[in-house]
């Protein structure tokens, strides 16, 4: 079989166009995925907040939870699906078993962290002044 130089060049250019970065659905999916946080997310319950009800809260694990904790929902409600922003990243607790999250999802819904008690369940964080104490349930990493 004989191909002209023009036919070979056309085939080569077409192949490169198809294989170009970002042109395949898989490459686009990977590029669009939410970034994985470079920090851990602590989670637990804040005791007796402004409405005299306990609330689910999150914070950057390893940093002070007082007053940096972000209130998600009343303790009687699930913390999962509640969106929050830590260090400029839009996240949400997810995959709850009861009210205990098993993961953190990024803004695109992809799983970016795994959650467990990690030896922190029941750890009391004492806050001072007008801040309410927090009982940690675990963290996500």
Contact map, one row per residue, 1 for C-alpha under 8 A:
111000000000000000000000000000000000000000000000000000000000000000000000000000000000000000000000000000000000000000000000000000000000000000000
111100000000000000000000000000000000000000000000000000000000000000000000000000000000000000000000000000000000000000000000000000000000000000000
111110110000000000000000000000000000000000000000000000000000000000000000000000000000000000000000000000000000000000000000000000000000000000000
011111110000000000000000000000000000000000000000000000000000000000000000000000000000000000000000000000000000000000000000000000000000000000000
001111111000000000000000000000000000000000000000000000000000000000000000000000000000000000000000000000000000000000000000000000000000000000000
000111111100000000000000000000000000000000000000000000000000000000000000000000000000000000000000000000000000000000000000000000000000000000000
001111111110000000000000000000000000000000000000000000000000000000000000000000000000000000000000000000000000000000000000000000000000000000000
001111111111000000000000000000000000000000000000000000000000000000000000000000000000000000000000000000000000000000000000000000000000000000000
000011111111100000000000000000000000000000000000000000000000000000000000000000000000000000000000000000000000000000000000000000000000000000000
000001111111110000000000000000000000000000000000000000000000000000000000000000000000000000000000000000000000000000000000000000000000000000000
000000111111111000000000000000000000000000000000000000000000000000000000000000000000000000000000000000000000000000000000000000000000000000000
000000011111111100000000000000000000000000000000000000000000000000000000000000000000000000000000000000000000000000000000000000000000000000000
000000001111111110000000000000000000000000000000000000000000000000000000000000000000000000000000000000000000000000000000000000000000000000000
000000000111111111000000000000000000000000000000000000000000000000000000000000000000000000000000000000000000000000000000000000000000000000000
000000000011111111100000000000000000000000000000000000000000000000000000000000000000000000000000000000000000000000000000000000000000000000000
000000000001111111110000000000000000000000000000000000000000000000000000000000000000000000000000000000000000000000000000000000000000000000000
000000000000111111110010000000000000000000000000000000000000000000000000000000000000000000000000000000000000000000000000000000000000000000000
000000000000011111110011000000000000000000000000000000000000000000000000000000000000000000000000000000000000000000000000000000000000000000000
000000000000001111111011000000000000000000000000000000000000000000000000000000000000000000000000000000000000000000000000000000000000000000000
000000000000000111111111000000000000000000000000000000000000000000000000000000000000000000000000000000000000000000000000000000000000000000000
000000000000000000111111001000000000000000000000000000000000000000000000000000000000000000000000000000000000000000000000000000000000000000000
000000000000000000011111101100100000000000000000000000000000000000000000000000000000000000000000000000000000000000000000000000000000000000000
000000000000000011111111101100000000000000000000000000000000000000000000000000000000000000000000000000000000000000000000000000000000000000000
000000000000000001111111111100000000000000000000000000000000000000000000000000000000000000000000000000000000000000000000000000000000000000000
000000000000000000000111111110000000000000000000000000000000000000000000000000000000000000000000000000000000000000000000000000000000000000000
000000000000000000000001111111000000000000000000000000000000000000000000000000000000000000000000000000000000000000000000000000000000000000000
000000000000000000001111111111100000000000000000000000000000000000000000000000000000000000000000000000000000000000000000000000000000000000000
000000000000000000000111111111110000000000000000000000000000000000000000000000000000000000000000000000000000000000000000000000000000000000000
000000000000000000000000111111111000000000000000000000000000000000000000000000000000000000000000000000000000000000000000000000000000000000000
000000000000000000000000011111111000000000000000000000000000000000000000000000000000000000000000000000000000000000000000000000000000000000000
000000000000000000000100001111111000000000000000000000000000000000000000000000000000000000000000000000000000000000000000000000000000000000000
000000000000000000000000000111111100000000000000000000000000000000000000000000000000000000000000000000000000000000000000000000000000000000000
000000000000000000000000000011111110000000000000000000000000000000000000000000000000000000000000000000000001010000000000000000000000000000000
000000000000000000000000000000011111000000000000000000000000000000000000000000000000000000000000000000000111010100000000000000000000000000000
000000000000000000000000000000001111100000000000000000000000000000000000000000000000000000000000000000000100000100000000000000000000000000000
000000000000000000000000000000000111110000000000000000000000000000000000000000000000000000000000000000000100000110000000000000000000000000000
000000000000000000000000000000000011111100000000000000000000000000000000000000000000000010000000000000000000000110000000000000000000000000000
000000000000000000000000000000000001111100000000000000000000000000000000000000000000000000000000000000000000000000000000000000000000000000000
000000000000000000000000000000000000111110000000000000000001100000000000000000000000000000000000000000000000000000000000000000000000000000001
000000000000000000000000000000000000111111000000000000000001110000000000000000000000000000000000000000000000000000000000000000000000000000111
000000000000000000000000000000000000001111100000000000000111100000000000000000000000000000000000000000000000000000000000000000000000000000111
000000000000000000000000000000000000000111110000000000000111100000000000000000000000000000000000000000000000000000000000000000000000000111110
000000000000000000000000000000000000000011111000000000011110000000000000000000000000000000000000000000000000000000000000000000000000000111110
000000000000000000000000000000000000000001111100000000011100000000000000000000000000000000000000000000000000000000000000000000000000011111000
000000000000000000000000000000000000000000111110000001111000000000000000001000000000000000000000000000000000000000000000000000000000011110000
000000000000000000000000000000000000000000011111100001111000000000000000000000000000000000000000000000000000000000000000000000000001111000000
000000000000000000000000000000000000000000001111100011100000000000000000000000000000000000000000000000000000000000000000000000000001111000000
000000000000000000000000000000000000000000000111111111100000000000000000000000000000000000000000000000000000000000000000000000000001000000000
000000000000000000000000000000000000000000000111111111100000000000000000000000000000000000000000000000000000000000000000000000000001000000000
000000000000000000000000000000000000000000000001111110000000000000000000000000000000000000000000000000000000000000000000000000000000000000000
000000000000000000000000000000000000000000000001111110000000000000000000000000000000000000000000000000000000000000000000000000000000000000000
000000000000000000000000000000000000000000000001111111000000000000000000000000000000000000000000000000000000000000000000000000000000000000000
000000000000000000000000000000000000000000000011111111100000000000000000011000000000000000000000000000000000000000000000000000000000000000000
000000000000000000000000000000000000000000001111100111110000000000000000011000000000000000000000000000000000000000000000000000000000000000000
000000000000000000000000000000000000000000001111100011111000000000000011111000000000000000000000000000000000000000000000000000000000000000000
000000000000000000000000000000000000000000111100000001111100000000000011111000100000000000000000000000000000000000000000000000000000000000000
000000000000000000000000000000000000000000111100000000111110000000001111100000000000000000000000000000000000000000000000000000000000000000000
000000000000000000000000000000000000000011110000000000011111000000001111000000000000000000000000000000000000000000000000000000000000000000000
000000000000000000000000000000000000000011100000000000001111101110011100000000000000010000000000000000000000000000000000000000000000000000000
000000000000000000000000000000000000001111000000000000000111111110000000000000000000010000000000000000000000000000000000000000000000000000000
000000000000000000000000000000000000001111000000000000000011111110000000000000000000000000000000000000000000000000000000000000000000000000100
000000000000000000000000000000000000000100000000000000000001111100000000000000000000000000000000000000000000000000000000000000000000000000000
000000000000000000000000000000000000000000000000000000000011111110000000000000000000000000000000000000000000000000000000000000000000000000000
000000000000000000000000000000000000000000000000000000000011111111110000000000000000000000000000000000000000000000000000000000000000000000000
000000000000000000000000000000000000000000000000000000000011101111111000000000000000000000000000000000000000000000000000000010000000010000000
000000000000000000000000000000000000000000000000000000000000000111111000000000000000000000000000000000000000000000000000000000110010000000000
000000000000000000000000000000000000000000000000000000000000000111111000000000000000000000000000000000000000000000000000000000100010000000000
000000000000000000000000000000000000000000000000000000000010000111111100000000000000000000000000000000000000000000000000000000000000000000000
000000000000000000000000000000000000000000000000000000001110000011111110000000000000000000000000000000000000000000000000000000000000000000000
000000000000000000000000000000000000000000000000000000001110000000011111000000000001000000000000000000000000000000000000000000000000000000000
000000000000000000000000000000000000000000000000000000111100000000001111100000000000000000000000000000000000000000000000000000000000000000000
000000000000000000000000000000000000000000000000000000111100000000000111110000100111000000000000000000000000000000000000000000000000000000000
000000000000000000000000000000000000000000000000000000111000000000000011111011100100000000000000000000000000000000000000000000000000000000000
000000000000000000000000000000000000000000000000000011110000000000000001111111000000000000000000000000000000000000000000000000000000000000000
000000000000000000000000000000000000000000001000000011110000000000000000111111100000000000000000000000000000000000000000000000000000000000000
000000000000000000000000000000000000000000000000000000000000000000000000011111000000000000000000000000000000000000000000000000000000000000000
000000000000000000000000000000000000000000000000000000000000000000000000111111100000000000000000001000000000000000000000000000000000000000000
000000000000000000000000000000000000000000000000000000000000000000000000111111111000000000000001011000000000000000000000000000000000000000000
000000000000000000000000000000000000000000000000000000010000000000000001101011111100000000001000001110000000000000000000000000000000000000000
000000000000000000000000000000000000000000000000000000000000000000000000000001111100000000011111001010000000000000000000000000000000000000000
000000000000000000000000000000000000000000000000000000000000000000000000000001111110000000011100000000000000000000000000000000000000000000000
000000000000000000000000000000000000000000000000000000000000000000000001100000111111000000011000000000000000000000000000000000000000000000000
000000000000000000000000000000000000000000000000000000000000000000000001000000001111100001111000000000000000000000000000000000000000000000000
000000000000000000000000000000000000000000000000000000000000000000000101000000000111110001110000000000000000000000000000000000000000000000000
000000000000000000000000000000000000000000000000000000000000000000000000000000000011111111100000000000000000000000000000000000000000000000000
000000000000000000000000000000000000000000000000000000000011000000000000000000000001111111100000000000000000000000000000000000000000000000000
000000000000000000000000000000000000000000000000000000000000000000000000000000000000111110000000000000000000000000000000000000000000000000000
000000000000000000000000000000000000000000000000000000000000000000000000000000000000111111000000000000000000000000000000000000000000000000000
000000000000000000000000000000000000100000000000000000000000000000000000000000000000111111100000000000000110000000000000000000000000000000000
000000000000000000000000000000000000000000000000000000000000000000000000000000000011110111110000000000000110000000000000000000000000000000000
000000000000000000000000000000000000000000000000000000000000000000000000000000000011110011111000000000011110000000000000000000000000000000000
000000000000000000000000000000000000000000000000000000000000000000000000000000011111000001111100000000011110000000000000000000000000000000000
000000000000000000000000000000000000000000000000000000000000000000000000000000111110000000111111000011111000000000000000000000000000000000000
000000000000000000000000000000000000000000000000000000000000000000000000000000011000000000011111000011111000000000000000000000000000000000000
000000000000000000000000000000000000000000000000000000000000000000000000000000010000000000001111100011100000000000000000000000000000000000000
000000000000000000000000000000000000000000000000000000000000000000000000000001010000000000001111111111100000000000000000000000000000000000000
000000000000000000000000000000000000000000000000000000000000000000000000000000000000000000000011111111000000000000000000000000000000000000000
000000000000000000000000000000000000000000000000000000000000000000000000000001000000000000000001111100000000000000000000000000000000000000000
000000000000000000000000000000000000000000000000000000000000000000000000000011110000000000000001111110000000000000000000000000000000000000000
000000000000000000000000000000000000000000000000000000000000000000000000000000100000000000000001111111000000000000000000000000000000000000000
000000000000000000000000000000000000000000000000000000000000000000000000000000110000000000001111101111110000000000110000000000000000000000000
000000000000000000000000000000000000000000000000000000000000000000000000000000000000000000001111100111110000000001110000000000000000000000000
000000000000000000000000000000000000000000000000000000000000000000000000000000000000000000001111000011111000001111100000000000000000000000010
000000000000000000000000000000000000000000000000000000000000000000000000000000000000000000111100000011111100001111100000000000000000000000010
000000000000000000000000000000000000000000000000000000000000000000000000000000000000000000111100000000111111111110000000000000000000000000000
000000000000000000000000000000000111000000000000000000000000000000000000000000000000000011110000000000011111111100000000000000000000000000000
000000000000000000000000000000000100000000000000000000000000000000000000000000000000000011110000000000001111110000000000000000000000000000000
000000000000000000000000000000001100000000000000000000000000000000000000000000000000000000000000000000001111110000000000000000000000000000000
000000000000000000000000000000000000000000000000000000000000000000000000000000000000000000000000000000001111111000000000000000000000000000000
000000000000000000000000000000001100000000000000000000000000000000000000000000000000000000000000000000001111111100000000000000000000000000000
000000000000000000000000000000000000000000000000000000000000000000000000000000000000000000000000000000111100111111000000000000000000000000000
000000000000000000000000000000000111100000000000000000000000000000000000000000000000000000000000000000111100011111000000000000000000000000000
000000000000000000000000000000000001100000000000000000000000000000000000000000000000000000000000000000111000001111100000000000000000000000011
000000000000000000000000000000000000000000000000000000000000000000000000000000000000000000000000000001110000001111110000000000000000000000011
000000000000000000000000000000000000000000000000000000000000000000000000000000000000000000000000000011110000000011111000000000000000000001111
000000000000000000000000000000000000000000000000000000000000000000000000000000000000000000000000000011000000000001111100000000000000000001110
000000000000000000000000000000000000000000000000000000000000000000000000000000000000000000000000000000000000000000111111100000000000000011100
000000000000000000000000000000000000000000000000000000000000000000000000000000000000000000000000000000000000000000011111100000000000000001100
000000000000000000000000000000000000000000000000000000000000000000000000000000000000000000000000000000000000000000001111100000000000000001000
000000000000000000000000000000000000000000000000000000000000000000000000000000000000000000000000000000000000000000001111111000000000000111100
000000000000000000000000000000000000000000000000000000000000000000000000000000000000000000000000000000000000000000001111111000000000001111000
000000000000000000000000000000000000000000000000000000000000000000000000000000000000000000000000000000000000000000000001111100000000001110000
000000000000000000000000000000000000000000000000000000000000000000000000000000000000000000000000000000000000000000000001111110000000001110000
000000000000000000000000000000000000000000000000000000000000000000000000000000000000000000000000000000000000000000000000011111000000111100000
000000000000000000000000000000000000000000000000000000000000000010000000000000000000000000000000000000000000000000000000001111100000111100000
000000000000000000000000000000000000000000000000000000000000000000000000000000000000000000000000000000000000000000000000000111110001110000000
000000000000000000000000000000000000000000000000000000000000000001100000000000000000000000000000000000000000000000000000000011111011110000000
000000000000000000000000000000000000000000000000000000000000000001000000000000000000000000000000000000000000000000000000000001111111100000000
000000000000000000000000000000000000000000000000000000000000000000000000000000000000000000000000000000000000000000000000000000111110000000000
000000000000000000000000000000000000000000000000000000000000000000000000000000000000000000000000000000000000000000000000000000011111000000000
000000000000000000000000000000000000000000000000000000000000000001100000000000000000000000000000000000000000000000000000000000111111100000000
000000000000000000000000000000000000000000000111100000000000000000000000000000000000000000000000000000000000000000000000000001110111110000000
000000000000000000000000000000000000000000000110000000000000000000000000000000000000000000000000000000000000000000000000000111110011111000000
000000000000000000000000000000000000000000011110000000000000000010000000000000000000000000000000000000000000000000000000000111100001111100000
000000000000000000000000000000000000000000011110000000000000000000000000000000000000000000000000000000000000000000000000111110000000111110000
000000000000000000000000000000000000000001111000000000000000000000000000000000000000000000000000000000000000000000000001111110000000011111000
000000000000000000000000000000000000000001111000000000000000000000000000000000000000000000000000000000000000000000001001111000000000001111100
000000000000000000000000000000000000000001110000000000000000000000000000000000000000000000000000000000000000000000111111100000000000000111110
000000000000000000000000000000000000000111100000000000000000100000000000000000000000000000000000000000000000000000111101000000000000000011111
000000000000000000000000000000000000000111100000000000000000000000000000000000000000000000000000000000110000000011110000000000000000000001111
000000000000000000000000000000000000001110000000000000000000000000000000000000000000000000000000000000000000000011100000000000000000000000111
